[in-house]
């Protein structure tokens, strides 16, 4: 029973998890991310894995509270089953934190490596592993907490969000080791680590100011876009008797957006048409005629399907129409939501089909930029925007404007839409490209290449966001090298673990 009794290490983990969670929306206190790891680092040697696991459970339990809204309100799961699923995911994500603290304590014990040398590297490696293991779930990586501080996140065009995470973990670790040195003569003051942190932080700030000063010139070509937020309630979205009303809502808002000044592009959210547009019919005709009425190209989300070898493959897609050409192309969602858009190992887990009734099993598409007046649109559907490799692939294949269409109605009135939007801002910085984002219930916004969020809409209100964006961008180090830094760190961690094993051979 002793393992269930709260200890100093457990308390340190809880405090760290709480402080780090408060750095994210809705509290949005990014300064806490620089200090949040101190209690954990001070106490983790007492219970190396448990302390990190407790910190992770606290952090993800707070940051991901909205998952219960998704599962009970829209997934129609019983509350008890929702809580079990939520706790399982929280425990899975916390496992990476517990592994990180266990590794660095093992390295400290057997190799005498300082925490400030190992924890930033191991932490980034674990976040990277979490981003792709079991399809990946990189939500709420620590670096995302700094999105409100634009100067701080400009280095994302060098190392992605992982570079910012590295600095945050180094900050908390150096401060904690400094406290340990003041408390005990057995702990050496981390002077080298302090110098390294000050140098890296200064370089990061200097690079951020320099990058933000390099704005596009006044002669840069602009595209005028209109983002349409229909605010269609999720419980009404797929009802046949509401389809015509939904199309009337989007048509009226689109005409309003194009009323004062011609637009180059109108964007509707993910699955804006609650029917198969490709099948034609009266409702599809309402969509097809809109580009002629507005004189604007129209990008909209719609379910789709294709036939492969006699089988029907369902797709979550975006269609592009123009006044001149009509249908131009379609982009299909690539990174699907597990248990939301498909069931992993569904043939072995048939009982889980009940969790996705009404959603269906979708198939993944391919990277396919859509052409628009000499430019290329890279379409990221829903939570695809949290995967940096997808945005990077689109830009590398010629996309000079990224479009994120989503339906965040699932999140309800929670902090999740703000968390989602903050992660989207990093994709703009990493690739130095504009992102236009249309969400069914919000938050719709324009995001410039420095990650600045412009004209954000209100949640759960019909809205029109109109503005000018500049397609194109600059080639970045991150665009060329991708996740080379966290990949290197993961390799280093494996070498370090091998070193702890070899000692006893």
C-alpha positions, 0 to 999 in steps of 0.5 A: 500500500505504500506505493499509493501514499503521496510522497514528496516526489509525487507532490513535486510531480503534481505541482509541475504538471499544474504549472505547465498546464496553466501555461496553455489555454485557457489560463494562458500563462506562458511564463510558467512553462519556463519555471514549471519543471523545477518541482519535478526536477528537485524531487524526481530522484526519489521516485524516477518513473513515478514522479514524471508519470504523476506530473504527466497525468496532472498535466494531460488530465487538465489540458485534455479535459475537453475529451469528455465533452467530445465523447459524451456529448457527440460520441454518446458514450456513457459518462463512466466509459468516457472517463475510462477512455480519457484516463487511459489516454492520459496515462498513455501520454504520461508514460512518456514523461515518466520514461523521460524522468526515469532515463535521466535519473538512470543516467545520473546514477550510472554515468553521473550525467547532469540533469541539465545535460540530459533532460532537455535531450531526453524530453524532446526525444520523448515528445518526438516519439509521442508524435508518431508512435501509434499514429501519433498524438503530438497535442500540447507539446511544451513548446506550443505554450509559447505561441502568444510570445511571437519573438520566442517562437520564430526559431521554429523555422529552424527546429520546429516546435522542438527547439522551443521545447528544448529551451523550456526544459533547459530553463527549468532544469538549470534553475532546479540544479541551481537550487540543489547546489544552494541547498547542498554541497554535494551538488555542483553549481551548473555554471556551464549549463547556466552559461549555455542557457543564457547564450541560447536564450539570447540567441533565440530572442535576437533571432526572433527580433531579426526574423520579425523585422523581415516583412514582405515588401509593399509590392508583394502580391496579395490574395483576398480571402473570405473565411465563412463560419457557418456555426452549424450545430453538430447535432443538426449538421447531418439531419436531412431536413436541415441540409437546405438550411445549411446551404442557405446559411453558407450561401448568404454568408458568402454573398455577404463576404463578397459584397464590398470588394471582390474576393479571390478565394472563399473558404468553407469549413471541413464537411461544410456540405453534409452530403456527397457533393460529387453525386450532384443534385439540387444542393450540389447545384447551390454550391456549384453556382456560387463561384459565378455569383460571387466571382470568387473561387470556392474551397469547401469541405465535403465527404467523398468516396472512390471505388477501388477494386470493387470496394467503396473508399470513403474520404474526408475531402476538400473541393476547389471550384472557380468561376472560370473552370468550375471543378478544379480539383480535390484534396483528401485528408491524409492523417485520419483520427483514430476511433473518430474517422477509422478504427485501428485494427477494426477487424479485431475490435468489432465492438468499437464500431459502436463508438463511431456510428454515424461517422464511418470508416474513412480512407487516407488520401495523398499530398495534393496541392490545388492550383489557384491563379498561378498559386498552389493551395495546401489543404490541411483538414482538421487536426492534420494541422498539428502534424508539422510533417504534413504542412512541410510536405505540402510546401515542399511540393509547391504549396505557397498558401496553407488552408486549414478547414476544420470542425471544432464543434466537437470541442464545445465551449472549451479551451481546445479550439484555442489549443488547436489554433495555437498549434496551427500558428507554428506551421506558419512559422516553420514554413514562413507561409500564410495560413487561412483557417475556416472553422465551422463554429470557430476559431476562424482566422488568418495567420501570418508567417510570423505566427501572428493570429489576425481577425480571430472569430468568436466561438459559436457565432456565424462569422465572416473573416475577410483579409489579404494574405501574401502567398509564397514564402521563404525557404527555411532550415526546418523545411529542408531538414524537417525533424532532424533535431529530435531524430538526433536526440532520440539516437543520442538517448539510445546511445546513452541507455546503451552506455548504462547497460555496458557498465555491467557487461 
